[in-house]
Amino acid sequence: MTQLLTRVDVPADVPAAQKARYEEHFQTMTKGTGRLMLYAGDQKVEHLNDDFYGTLSSGEAIAADDADPEHLFRIARDGVIGCFATQFGLIARYGRDYAGVPYLVKLNSKSHLIKTSQKDPRSLGWVSVEDALTLGEAGLNIVGVGFTVYLGSEFESEQMREAAQACMHAHRNGLVAVLWVYPRGAAVPEEQHPHIIAGATGLGATLGADFVKVNYPKVKEGSPAEAFKEAVKAAGRTRVITAGGSSTDVRKFLQTLHDQIFISGAFGSATGRNIHQKPLQEAVQMTNAISAITYGGHSVDEAMAVYEGREKFSL
């Protein structure tokens, strides 16, 4: 079983008046473990409808449930998650019907239509931290904000500035800050090289993130879990989580997650497609299996039993 935190390491830019609020949000997201199961629902922009309708590369059909945006919220309500990350507009539209869900507001996004070969990626903010706080005033449980930075893009400096400002304003208001940091652009020949991924996690730390989400490195030789230790160490007190990636075999996914946490030392994952492309009940059981590893410290076999409905996991 994962040992619970006795205290939260509160950043110095969190005002004294907001310290208790920040600690509450951090503990809500991490279930007192310091780890994070972030359920990602921001792909409605990032990948448009490619992730929600049609057929996967494996030939398997995406669940019919996924065509409706409300499917994302039903999973968040019924599953075991740390927070549900999606764009402001979706939370504003559906959030009142799912007010018990902890939300992380994604402040910027871009589609995948403009390829790197055409132009380096650029993703500026849509809304501010202050805008996100208005959802809290409407009775929703807003625990944090998220922002994507494309390291290596010719537009990286303006994205870094916006990300740093977002982290600072989040902390000033007692919110947790999560950064997505992806090396991408003409200047980056190997986006998932272990050394460049470590640079990305270190950047997340300097920008003030509480958690930094990166892609798992690819290695030509050796173990990716061992190589990923460089990125975890480079982040220091900023906690590293990994992108879940495209849908894959469930046991393979859970084994990789287990390795990332218990070999590399990462603090969880941000998973979208491996959850929401499944029918509702299966998707809910997938959140529970991921959380069994992340929050419960369970083995892959135990997590598979949760996914298959042979065991239950709750907090």
C-alpha positions as a printed NumPy array, in Angstrom:
array([[  0.   ,   0.   ,   0.   ],
       [  1.281,   3.472,  -0.862],
       [  2.352,   5.494,   2.176],
       [  0.269,   8.618,   2.715],
       [  1.846,  12.055,   2.883],
       [  2.019,  13.65 ,   6.295],
       [  2.636,  17.105,   4.83 ],
       [  2.424,  18.896,   1.495],
       [  5.458,  20.777,   0.167],
       [  3.783,  24.136,  -0.5  ],
       [  5.643,  26.421,  -2.962],
       [  6.74 ,  29.815,  -1.645],
       [  4.589,  31.664,  -4.192],
       [  1.434,  30.342,  -2.517],
       [  0.285,  33.161,  -0.185],
       [ -0.255,  32.278,   3.464],
       [ -3.979,  32.954,   3.054],
       [ -4.149,  30.332,   0.245],
       [ -1.925,  27.667,   1.84 ],
       [ -4.77 ,  25.558,   3.25 ],
       [ -6.656,  25.755,  -0.05 ],
       [ -3.592,  24.649,  -2.033],
       [ -2.996,  21.748,   0.363],
       [ -6.625,  20.666,   0.067],
       [ -6.474,  20.697,  -3.732],
       [ -3.154,  18.836,  -3.793],
       [ -4.464,  16.159,  -1.438],
       [ -7.696,  15.837,  -3.438],
       [ -5.744,  15.201,  -6.636],
       [ -3.199,  12.846,  -5.088],
       [ -5.459,  11.106,  -2.552],
       [ -2.843,  11.867,   0.063],
       [ -0.138,   9.851,  -1.74 ],
       [  1.708,  12.57 ,  -3.67 ],
       [  0.918,  10.687,  -6.882],
       [ -1.528,  11.762,  -9.556],
       [ -3.993,   9.88 , -11.743],
       [ -4.909,  12.654, -14.166],
       [ -7.788,  11.7  , -16.442],
       [ -7.169,  13.63 , -19.657],
       [-10.084,  14.791, -21.791],
       [ -8.427,  17.556, -23.784],
       [ -8.169,  15.565, -27.027],
       [-11.396,  17.057, -28.423],
       [ -9.06 ,  19.828, -29.599],
       [ -5.668,  18.148, -29.704],
       [ -6.815,  15.325, -32.008],
       [-10.256,  16.622, -33.009],
       [-12.718,  13.781, -33.652],
       [-10.036,  11.256, -34.608],
       [ -9.977,   9.988, -31.01 ],
       [-13.733,   9.793, -30.539],
       [-15.211,   8.182, -33.635],
       [-14.13 ,   5.494, -36.063],
       [-11.537,   2.761, -35.959],
       [ -8.201,   2.486, -34.156],
       [ -4.988,   1.544, -35.946],
       [ -5.389,  -1.94 , -34.436],
       [ -8.635,  -2.312, -36.368],
       [-10.746,  -2.179, -33.218],
       [-13.662,   0.245, -33.255],
       [-13.761,   3.162, -30.832],
       [-16.702,   2.63 , -28.478],
       [-19.915,   4.266, -29.686],
       [-20.2  ,   5.935, -26.249],
       [-17.186,   8.092, -27.071],
       [-18.97 ,  10.04 , -29.815],
       [-20.807,  12.036, -27.129],
       [-18.669,  14.496, -25.096],
       [-20.724,  13.674, -22.003],
       [-19.099,  10.211, -22.013],
       [-15.974,  11.902, -20.646],
       [-17.89 ,  13.342, -17.705],
       [-19.72 ,  10.107, -16.9  ],
       [-16.363,   8.346, -16.606],
       [-15.006,  11.125, -14.385],
       [-18.057,  10.855, -12.123],
       [-18.067,   7.07 , -11.794],
       [-14.354,   6.227, -11.874],
       [-11.534,   6.635,  -9.359],
       [ -9.516,   9.629, -10.578],
       [ -7.416,  12.429,  -9.146],
       [ -8.835,  15.081, -11.451],
       [-10.41 ,  15.457, -14.874],
       [ -8.516,  17.779, -17.235],
       [-10.35 ,  19.373, -20.124],
       [-11.061,  22.719, -21.729],
       [-12.995,  25.552, -20.095],
       [-15.945,  25.361, -22.494],
       [-16.705,  21.679, -21.822],
       [-16.512,  22.173, -18.061],
       [-18.804,  25.198, -18.303],
       [-21.306,  23.256, -20.406],
       [-21.429,  19.976, -18.463],
       [-19.842,  20.699, -15.088],
       [-22.976,  21.577, -13.125],
       [-24.362,  18.103, -13.811],
       [-21.112,  16.561, -12.535],
       [-20.291,  18.974,  -9.722],
       [-18.576,  16.339,  -7.574],
       [-15.758,  15.837, -10.085],
       [-12.397,  17.556,  -9.342],
       [-11.581,  19.595, -12.465],
       [ -8.324,  20.828, -13.932],
       [ -8.901,  23.566, -16.527],
       [ -6.673,  23.318, -19.596],
       [ -5.76 ,  26.913, -20.45 ],
       [ -4.374,  26.367, -23.964],
       [ -4.753,  23.839, -26.767],
       [ -4.153,  23.417, -30.49 ],
       [ -5.258,  20.913, -33.114],
       [ -3.035,  18.41 , -34.918],
       [ -3.917,  19.653, -38.405],
       [ -0.901,  21.939, -38.881],
       [  2.073,  19.579, -39.013],
       [  5.571,  20.384, -37.762],
       [  6.816,  20.123, -41.35 ],
       [  4.589,  23.088, -42.189],
       [  5.18 ,  25.215, -39.082],
       [  6.599,  24.762, -35.596],
       [  3.86 ,  24.239, -32.995],
       [  2.421,  27.276, -31.231],
       [ -0.247,  27.072, -28.546],
       [ -1.259,  30.267, -26.78 ],
       [ -3.692,  30.637, -23.916],
       [ -7.407,  30.643, -24.534],
       [ -8.448,  31.592, -21.008],
       [ -6.719,  32.782, -17.844],
       [ -6.452,  31.405, -14.325],
       [ -8.92 ,  34.098, -13.292],
       [-11.377,  32.797, -15.904],
       [-10.964,  29.277, -14.521],
       [-11.781,  30.536, -11.037],
       [-15.194,  31.729, -12.244],
       [-16.165,  28.072, -12.641],
       [-15.434,  27.629,  -8.957],
       [-17.746,  30.526,  -8.219],
       [-20.434,  28.561, -10.094],
       [-20.061,  25.733,  -7.579],
       [-17.623,  23.478,  -9.426],
       [-14.601,  21.883,  -7.794],
       [-11.687,  23.522,  -9.644],
       [ -8.472,  22.091,  -8.209],
       [ -5.9  ,  23.135, -10.799],
       [ -4.953,  24.44 , -14.214],
       [ -2.889,  23.015, -17.058],
       [ -0.806,  24.47 , -19.872],
       [  1.142,  22.936, -22.78 ],
       [  4.631,  24.105, -23.79 ],
       [  6.337,  22.952, -26.984],
       [ 10.028,  22.927, -26.093],
       [ 12.206,  23.466, -29.163],
       [  9.528,  25.258, -31.152],
       [ 10.579,  28.605, -32.577],
       [  7.676,  29.945, -30.508],
       [  8.857,  28.395, -27.256],
       [  9.698,  31.666, -25.483],
       [  6.15 ,  33.061, -25.583],
       [  4.721,  29.702, -24.497],
       [  7.216,  29.486, -21.628],
       [  6.248,  32.967, -20.464],
       [  2.534,  32.139, -20.509],
       [  3.172,  28.839, -18.7  ],
       [  5.246,  30.513, -15.976],
       [  2.555,  33.151, -15.497],
       [ -0.126,  30.46 , -15.319],
       [  1.787,  28.554, -12.623],
       [  2.34 ,  31.714, -10.595],
       [ -1.292,  32.854, -10.812],
       [ -2.499,  29.338, -10.012],
       [ -0.428,  29.279,  -6.845],
       [ -1.562,  32.753,  -5.844],
       [ -5.106,  31.403,  -5.894],
       [ -4.403,  28.099,  -4.178],
       [ -4.594,  25.954,  -7.321],
       [ -2.254,  23.182,  -8.444],
       [ -0.318,  23.79 , -11.691],
       [  0.309,  21.001, -14.214],
       [  2.412,  21.565, -17.333],
       [  2.391,  19.421, -20.464],
       [  5.944,  19.79 , -21.918],
       [  6.587,  18.263, -25.33 ],
       [  9.866,  18.697, -27.257],
       [  8.628,  19.39 , -30.763],
       [  9.626,  21.357, -33.861],
       [ 12.199,  21.439, -36.625],
       [ 14.994,  21.857, -34.057],
       [ 14.09 ,  18.589, -32.288],
       [ 15.15 ,  15.516, -34.308],
       [ 14.306,  12.978, -31.545],
       [ 11.274,  14.067, -29.538],
       [ 11.458,  11.117, -27.133],
       [ 15.209,  10.887, -26.602],
       [ 15.755,  10.311, -22.851],
       [ 18.064,  13.314, -22.554],
       [ 15.653,  15.746, -24.236],
       [ 12.775,  14.374, -22.114],
       [ 14.887,  15.107, -19.042],
       [ 15.353,  18.626, -20.366],
       [ 11.581,  18.925, -20.633],
       [ 10.993,  17.891, -17.02 ],
       [ 13.694,  20.278, -15.849],
       [ 11.995,  23.065, -17.789],
       [  8.717,  22.234, -16.04 ],
       [ 10.447,  22.689, -12.705],
       [ 11.868,  26.087, -13.653],
       [  8.468,  27.288, -14.851],
       [  6.97 ,  26.535, -11.433],
       [  4.905,  23.403, -12.161],
       [  3.759,  21.102,  -9.388],
       [  3.49 ,  18.263, -11.922],
       [  5.036,  18.036, -15.381],
       [  3.591,  15.675, -17.981],
       [  5.966,  14.286, -20.616],
       [  6.106,  11.433, -23.088],
       [  7.883,   8.265, -22.009],
       [ 11.323,   8.097, -23.629],
       [ 12.231,   5.729, -26.428],
       [ 15.57 ,   3.927, -26.222],
       [ 17.576,   2.012, -28.778],
       [ 19.169,  -0.2  , -26.135],
       [ 18.389,  -0.992, -22.53 ],
       [ 15.327,  -0.271, -20.435],
       [ 13.146,   2.825, -20.959],
       [ 12.243,   2.656, -17.258],
       [ 15.928,   2.974, -16.336],
       [ 16.475,   5.739, -18.897],
       [ 13.469,   7.641, -17.525],
       [ 15.193,   8.016, -14.158],
       [ 17.188,  10.894, -15.664],
       [ 13.979,  12.839, -16.317],
       [ 12.591,  12.195, -12.831],
       [ 15.825,  13.378, -11.234],
       [ 16.041,  16.442, -13.501],
       [ 12.618,  17.613, -12.296],
       [ 13.7  ,  17.752,  -8.652],
       [ 10.715,  18.617,  -6.448],
       [  8.4  ,  18.91 ,  -9.452],
       [  6.623,  15.595,  -9.838],
       [  6.827,  13.839, -13.204],
       [  3.817,  12.137, -14.775],
       [  3.675,  10.387, -18.13 ],
       [  1.397,  10.717, -21.127],
       [ -0.782,   7.644, -21.589],
       [ -0.502,   7.704, -25.374],
       [ -2.697,   5.933, -27.905],
       [ -4.863,   2.96 , -26.955],
       [ -2.936,  -0.241, -26.431],
       [ -3.272,  -3.646, -24.752],
       [ -4.491,  -3.144, -21.173],
       [ -1.93 ,  -5.364, -19.448],
       [  0.886,  -3.8  , -21.455],
       [ -0.329,  -0.34 , -20.497],
       [ -0.585,  -1.207, -16.797],
       [  2.846,  -2.883, -16.799],
       [  4.418,   0.22 , -18.343],
       [  2.696,   2.432, -15.774],
       [  3.899,   0.194, -12.944],
       [  7.462,   0.387, -14.275],
       [  7.275,   4.164, -14.631],
       [  6.244,   4.566, -10.999],
       [  8.128,   1.782,  -9.234],
       [ 11.309,   1.608, -11.329],
       [ 11.709,   5.123, -12.742],
       [ 10.265,   6.943,  -9.719],
       [  7.584,   8.882, -11.615],
       [  4.461,  10.082,  -9.819],
       [  1.663,   8.839, -12.047],
       [  0.134,   9.371, -15.443],
       [ -2.175,  11.508, -17.546],
       [ -4.366,   9.068, -19.437],
       [ -7.105,   9.781, -21.952],
       [ -7.504,   7.483, -24.949],
       [ -6.721,   4.306, -23.03 ],
       [ -9.757,   5.167, -20.898],
       [-12.416,   7.014, -22.861],
       [-12.244,   5.012, -26.104],
       [-13.804,   2.12 , -24.175],
       [-17.517,   1.644, -23.33 ],
       [-18.549,   3.337, -20.085],
       [-18.286,   0.443, -17.638],
       [-15.004,  -0.767, -19.12 ],
       [-13.659,   2.8  , -19.081],
       [-14.608,   3.207, -15.418],
       [-12.877,  -0.065, -14.544],
       [ -9.793,   1.154, -16.414],
       [ -9.645,   4.305, -14.258],
       [ -9.919,   2.093, -11.196],
       [ -7.124,  -0.195, -12.397],
       [ -4.828,   2.758, -13.082],
       [ -5.637,   4.212,  -9.667],
       [ -5.048,   0.839,  -7.997],
       [ -1.428,   1.071,  -9.149],
       [ -1.026,   4.828,  -8.738],
       [ -2.749,   5.318,  -5.394],
       [ -2.889,   1.812,  -3.99 ],
       [  0.548,   0.563,  -4.959],
       [ -1.017,  -2.614,  -6.363],
       [  0.684,  -5.092,  -8.657],
       [ -0.16 ,  -5.419, -12.343],
       [ -2.   ,  -8.683, -11.664],
       [ -4.08 ,  -7.001,  -8.96 ],
       [ -4.824,  -4.056, -11.252],
       [ -5.895,  -6.443, -14.016],
       [ -8.316,  -8.062, -11.595],
       [ -9.805,  -4.628, -10.958],
       [-10.068,  -3.924, -14.685],
       [-11.72 ,  -7.279, -15.356],
       [-14.213,  -6.757, -12.528],
       [-12.886,  -9.611, -10.371],
       [-11.767,  -7.2  ,  -7.651],
       [-12.887,  -3.743,  -6.561],
       [-10.754,  -0.707,  -5.841],
       [-12.024,   2.381,  -4.107],
       [-10.686,   5.158,  -1.917]])
